[in-house]
């Protein structure tokens, strides 16, 4: 190749293909649909692992938890707020919602 051709090839800008424009919502919907189409197979695999004597106990428990979570929903997790605990947090939220004017220094008529 001549030197002039090499310079011409190197100096040409590289054009990248234009990105495909799709909406994120449609893409997420397609991904969810594809994943849901494998639900029966995935559940069979989880049940197989849970029942397998060859699987480790940790794998069996993990599979059982995944099955329960999908069938019954995840267990509610309490919200901890430092040393106050869950009950105090709920009481504060209640005071702010029910007695918004008195929420900063205690609610009037509230047994807190």
N, C-alpha and C positions, 0 to 999 in steps of 0.2 A: 504494500500500500504506500502511496506517496505521502509525504509529510503534510501536504495541503489537505488531503482527504482526512487524515487523522485529526488535524486541527478542526476541520469542519464537523466531524462526528462528535468530537468532545464538546464543542461550543454550542451544539443544539440543545435547547432546553428539554428536559424530560417532562412529559405531560402525564400526570397521574389520571386514572379514570375518575370520572365524577362520582362522588359518593351517592349511593342509592338512597333516595329520600323516602322514608316510610315513617309513619307516625309511631311514636313509642307505645301508645295504647294498643295499636293493632299488633305490634310486635309482641308485646306482653301477652295479649290475648292468644296469639298463635302459640307462644311458648307454653302457656298454661294448658291450652287444648292438647298440644302434643304430649305434655307430661301426664295429663289426666287420661289420655288414651292408653297409658301403660299401668294404670292403677291396679287392675286385677293381677297382672304379672308381678308387680312389685309387692303386692300384698301376699301373694303365694310364696314369693322368695322369703319375705319376713317370717311367715308362718313356718316355712321349711327350716329356717335358721333357728327359730324359737324351739322347734320340736327335735332338732338334730342332737343326737348324743355326742357327735363328733365336734360340734361347735363349742367354743369356750363359754364358760358361764357368763362372762361379760357380754359376749356377742348375743347370747340367748336373752339376757335381761334387756339389752339395748333393743333387740327386735320386738320383744314383748311390750316395752314402753312405747315404741313407735306405733305398734298396732293399737294399743289402748288410746294413745293421743289422737290418732286418726278416727277412731270409732267414738270416743267419748269427749274429745277435746282435752287440752292440757289442763292440769290442775292449777287452780288460782294460786298465785304467788303473793304473799303478804308484802306490803310496801313498808320498809323500815325507814325511819327518819332519824338517824343518829340514835341518841339515848332516849328520845321521847317515845318511840315505839309506834305501832300501828294505831292504837286506840286514840292517842293524843292527836295524831295527824287527822284522823276522821273527825274528832271534835273540833279542831281548828277549821277544817273545811266547812263543817256544819255552821259554825259561828259566822264565818264570812258570808256564806250563802243566805242563811236565815236572818242574821242580824248584821247587814253590811255596814251600817253606820257605827256600830260599836265594836267592830272587829279588831281595831288596833289596841284598845286597852281593856278588852273584855266586854261582853255583850250585856246590855241592860236586861235584867230579868232572866238571864241564862245561868244555870247552876253549873258553871265550869270549874 
